[in-house]
Amino acid sequence: MNRNALGLLEVQGYSIALAAMDKACKAADVKIIAMDCNNPKAGDKAYIPVVVQVKFTGSVSDVKVALEVAREEAEKHIPSEEIVTEHIASYSEELEPLLSVGKVTKKQA
C-alpha cells in the first residue's frame, strides 16, 4: 500500500489546468505525476474542446489542500460543473503503472 494520496483534477482547458495546478503546487507539497487530455462530451462543438486531467501525489492533507485551491482557481474561469476533483487517500501500488499513462508526454532532451 502506498503512503501517498493521489489527487485527480479534471477541467476543460489546458490553460485552466495549468493555472489551477500552479496555485495548488504553491499552496501544498504535491508532485504532479502526469497530465492527460481527452475530448469533451460535446466534441468539436465544445467552447473549450479539450478536457485535461492532472494526476498528482502528496500527503492526504496536502492533496486535499491542493484540490481545494485548484478548484477555487478553476472556478474563476469555468463553471463548477466542468470541474472534477477526487482523491484516493492511500492508493494501491497496482495503480502506479497507470498513473503516467496519457496523451501528454515529456519530451526527452
C-alpha positions as CSV (number, residue, x, y, z in Angstrom):
1,M,0.0,0.0,0.0
2,N,1.3,3.4,-0.9
3,R,1.6,6.0,1.9
4,N,0.9,8.9,-0.5
5,A,-2.5,10.1,-1.5
6,L,-3.5,10.5,-5.1
7,G,-5.2,13.7,-6.3
8,L,-7.1,14.0,-9.6
9,L,-8.2,17.2,-11.2
10,E,-10.3,17.3,-14.4
11,V,-11.1,20.6,-16.1
12,Q,-12.0,21.9,-19.5
13,G,-9.0,23.7,-21.0
14,Y,-5.2,23.1,-20.8
15,S,-4.6,26.7,-19.6
16,I,-7.2,26.3,-16.8
17,A,-5.4,23.1,-15.7
18,L,-2.0,24.8,-15.6
19,A,-3.3,27.8,-13.7
20,A,-5.2,25.6,-11.2
21,M,-2.2,23.4,-10.6
22,D,0.2,26.3,-10.3
23,K,-1.9,27.6,-7.4
24,A,-2.2,24.1,-6.0
25,C,1.6,23.4,-6.1
26,K,2.3,26.7,-4.4
27,A,-0.3,26.0,-1.6
28,A,0.7,22.4,-0.9
29,D,3.6,20.0,-1.1
30,V,2.4,17.9,-4.1
31,K,4.1,16.3,-7.1
32,I,2.5,16.2,-10.5
33,I,2.8,12.7,-12.0
34,A,1.0,13.2,-15.3
35,M,-1.4,15.2,-17.4
36,D,-3.9,13.6,-19.8
37,C,-6.1,15.2,-22.5
38,N,-9.4,13.9,-23.9
39,N,-12.2,15.3,-26.0
40,P,-15.2,16.7,-24.0
41,K,-18.6,15.2,-24.4
42,A,-19.6,17.9,-26.9
43,G,-16.6,17.1,-29.0
44,D,-15.5,19.8,-31.5
45,K,-18.7,21.8,-30.7
46,A,-17.5,22.5,-27.2
47,Y,-16.4,26.0,-26.3
48,I,-13.2,24.5,-25.0
49,P,-12.5,21.3,-27.0
50,V,-10.3,19.6,-24.5
51,V,-10.7,18.0,-21.1
52,V,-7.4,17.9,-19.1
53,Q,-6.8,15.5,-16.1
54,V,-3.9,16.2,-13.8
55,K,-2.7,13.3,-11.6
56,F,-0.6,14.3,-8.5
57,T,0.6,12.8,-5.2
58,G,1.4,14.0,-1.7
59,S,0.3,13.5,1.8
60,V,-3.5,13.3,2.4
61,S,-3.7,16.8,3.8
62,D,-1.5,18.3,1.1
63,V,-3.6,16.6,-1.7
64,K,-6.8,17.9,-0.1
65,V,-5.5,21.4,0.1
66,A,-4.2,21.2,-3.4
67,L,-7.6,20.1,-4.7
68,E,-9.4,22.8,-2.9
69,V,-7.1,25.5,-4.2
70,A,-7.1,24.1,-7.7
71,R,-11.0,24.1,-7.7
72,E,-11.1,27.7,-6.4
73,E,-8.8,28.8,-9.2
74,A,-10.6,26.8,-11.9
75,E,-14.0,28.2,-10.8
76,K,-12.7,31.7,-11.7
77,H,-12.6,30.6,-15.4
78,I,-15.1,27.8,-16.0
79,P,-18.4,26.7,-14.5
80,S,-18.2,24.5,-11.4
81,E,-19.9,21.6,-13.2
82,E,-17.0,21.4,-15.6
83,I,-14.5,20.7,-12.7
84,V,-14.0,17.3,-11.2
85,T,-11.8,16.7,-8.1
86,E,-11.2,13.4,-6.5
87,H,-8.6,11.9,-4.1
88,I,-7.6,8.5,-3.0
89,A,-6.2,8.6,0.5
90,S,-3.8,5.6,0.1
91,Y,-3.8,4.3,-3.4
92,S,-2.8,0.7,-4.3
93,E,0.7,0.2,-5.8
94,E,-1.2,-1.6,-8.6
95,L,-2.2,1.8,-9.9
96,E,1.5,3.0,-10.2
97,P,1.9,1.9,-13.9
98,L,-1.4,3.6,-14.9
99,L,-0.6,7.0,-13.4
100,S,1.9,8.1,-16.1
101,V,-0.3,6.8,-18.9
102,G,-1.7,9.6,-21.0
103,K,-1.5,11.6,-24.2
104,V,0.7,14.4,-22.7
105,T,4.3,13.2,-22.5
106,K,7.5,14.9,-21.5
107,K,9.9,15.4,-24.4
108,Q,13.3,13.8,-23.8
109,A,16.2,16.2,-24.2
